[in-house]
Amino acid sequence: MHEEVRLGPPGSARAYDLVLSSLADQRGAPNGHLLVLRDVTERKLAEDRLQRLAHYDPLTGLPNRKLLHDRLEGALRRARRHDWPVAVLFCDLDRFKRVNDTLGHDVGDLVLQQVTKRFQEVLRPGDTLARLGGDEFVVVLPDVERAADAGIVARNLVESLAAPLTAGTQELYLTVSVGVCLQPQDGTDPAALLRAADDAMYRAKARGRNRVEFHRRRAGGTPFGRMQIERELRGARRRGELEVWYQPTIGLASGSLVGMEALLRWRHPERGVIEPTDFIPVAEETELIHALGQWALRESCRQAVRWGANAGQGGPWMAVNLSARQFEHADLASEVADVLDDTGLDPGRLALEVTESVVMKDAASAVKILHDLKRLGVGIATDDFGTGFTSLGQLKHYPLDVLKIDRSFVKGLGREQEDEVIVAAMIHLAHDLGLKVVAEGVEEVVQRDLLRSLQCDHAQGFLFSRPLPAPQADRFLQRARRLPAAS
């Protein structure tokens, strides 16, 4: 028996990790029980704080980018079921930089808090108001009936700032530019809708600020629509247009190359290299993802074998992402085993990455699938950690080896104290659970140095290398063997 319990009077109860084991005598007959209690109060408090910091803006108390993404995804799922539109409004305060530059950031913070209250007063309880950072806000209207209704809300947001704001004895006048887009005509996923609303907001800025603009397609534009993506993607592998690129993972203590992450790319004959965010969602919707995922896994393992043979000492590990569809497939472990047998790759050099949201979708099923994979001898990593709702305490129930911190947390290192607190808590608690930690999206030396000081194990990002086609990745690997240790 293994449970977490709280003991003590209300208000001062402490959390304990409880393990109850049966004892037997020399003949194997029951002979009592052993109860072990471990005080985990501080860890639980750290987890609670981590969850709060990970999903809410500390200045305004609004949902941050990560929670906004989750709320928007939920609204889109409900909209598809009920066939109603969702509106996204991107709000940017006009010339807000002047407030910070002339009156100071403390005054700027007070102003942002007042703007938040003004915006909240014109929204419904079911609407989501989030702060992306700085003076950028996003509103999600989950069930608008007409585009005109979204326009009314947007104009109400503009008009909410007509009265002056106060900062001590001073009165300040601010305006806001708002861009509006709607699902499905302007996009069907959070990233596309946020881009469309952001584009409309910049049009509002260009046309004089303090106004509302709806998203419009650029004149002469030839959007690569979902149907066209599906049609052309079906023959892309046969035509040799799909490629696996590789992004290095670097050990922070040594500065040496430790692994490669395999990333799928589509080299379109007319549009050039297409990023996976533009075609993977379509592949998942149309069941193409299973065939693409199998192909990418096999190609990556073959490449890992070639690198291992050239290295003469095993070579770097190969990390391969599993999509949600692949993870749900009943024969996943058998398919991975077949690839390992066919390619001859040592299972210990393969790490399979699954996003946090996929693992949490059906926890009981996920545990079984992960154990089936672990029995093959491969490593398991949870990708994009921090963007879902997993607590670090829950991770102990999964047979994981690596936790990958999402780039959205790494981005603020060196600038945002909250992000440093979150990352430090993740690393500390992950190490307590026996997990290695990889930080994604490292682009600056200050980020690398902070992560190293926080004892993060590994990192990847543009500071070390962008994703590379196989020939360039091979050259990087050759150079990496001659790189000096990190200074």
Buried (B, 14 or more C-beta within 10 A) or exposed (E): EEEEEEEEEEEEEBBBBBEEEEEEEEEEEEEEEEEEEEEBEEBBEBBEEBBEBBBBBEBBEBBBBBBBBBBBEEBBEEBEEEEBBBBBBBBBBBEBEEBBEEBEEEBBBBBBEBBBEBBBEBBEEEBBBBBBEEBBBBBBBBBBEEBEBBBEBBBBBBEBBEEEBEBEEEEBEBBBBBBBBBBBEBBBBBEBBBBBBBBBBBBBBEEEBBBBBBBEEEEEEEEBEBEEBBEBBEEBBEEEBBBBBBBBBBBBEEBBBBBBBBBBBBBBEEEEEBEBEBBBBBBBEEEBBBEBBBBBBBBBBBBBBBBBEEEEEEBBBBBBBBBEBBBBBEEBBEBBBEBBEEBEBBBEBBBBBBBBBBBBBEEEEBBEBBEBBBEBEBBBBBBBBBBBEBBBBEBBEBBBBBBBBBBBBBBBBBEBEBBBBBBBBBBBBBBEBEBBBBBBBBBBEEBBBBBBEBEBBBBBBEBBBEBBBBEBBBEBBEEBEEEEEBE
